[in-house]
Amino acid sequence: MDRRQLLTAVGLAGVGMTLARTASAQISRAPAASSDDGAARWPTSIYASKADPRFSWCIYVPPSFAKDPKAHPLAVLVHGSGRNQWEYRAAFQDFARFNKYVLLAPLFPANVLGDGNADGYKYMREGDIRYDRVLLNIVAEVSATLGHDFGKFALFGYSGGGHFAHRFLYLQPDKLRAVSIGAPGGITLIDSTTDYWAGTKNFSDIFGQSIDVAAIRRVPIQIVVGANDVEEFTYPGGSEVAAIHARLGKNRFERSMTLLKNYQSLGFDVRREVVANCAHDGLKAVPTAQDFFLRTL
């Protein structure tokens, strides 16, 4: 299977073939180069995680890494529902090369438990799976592969990845240098009056830990959304779910503002940035996230 076929298999849902061809071309411009430990030091193939082979990852390592690993922070890029991890890695690749970043794009497949659920990773817990720990295991594996402990990392996620990014922040703030939360369809407010996932009233019951608000205050946060991301929608689940969404906002644009106000009320270091001429398109949001990482890191 060549790169274009693999790209198609991994993540074309909701993305046009033109974007797929562009991403594939970007990937192919930097051929993989094997190191002594067998890991490619350029865009890699997709590797199954040693800790849990149901999940996988790919990376990009700029040529400058070999000379000075400590000068290269790690940026983790979390896909949306289409599982288009390769496209996000390709979109960040020039940025990473010229600004000395290592890129990690994990893959959280749909139907992990065989029940058809495609959304488990967005809510951080699915059966006995804790997705924050899955990611931390992958980061540790990549660190071992490259022979460098990255410590804290930057996190970007859009749409379904935005779901993941802000909930990961609640669970693992001490692991983050900065987080860019891109247009999640459903948001979790830090709110002790409403149960998870709309609020955090029973958060400690579900996750076995409380939210460390003081630690979150130390993390620079970006909320990014398209100016035209105004399609009204709710999730299946009847009137109760519809009522929750109505309270949080009619669309992603409004919900991003609701999340911003919640974070501001808690004293977080947060900014909301609106991408002009953009509906719900994660690739168009990438430059805004890159600028945020450069400003904050």
Salt bridges, closest charged atoms under 4 A:
ASP37 OD2 - ARG41 NH2 3.71
ASP52 OD2 - ARG54 NH2 2.69
ASP119 OD1 - LYS122 NZ 2.87
ASP132 OD1 - ARG130 NE 2.85
ASP174 OD1 - ARG218 NH2 3.54
ASP229 OD1 - ARG252 NH1 3.82
ASP229 OD2 - HIS280 ND1 2.76
GLU232 OE2 - LYS250 NZ 3.90
GLU273 OE2 - ARG295 NH2 2.58
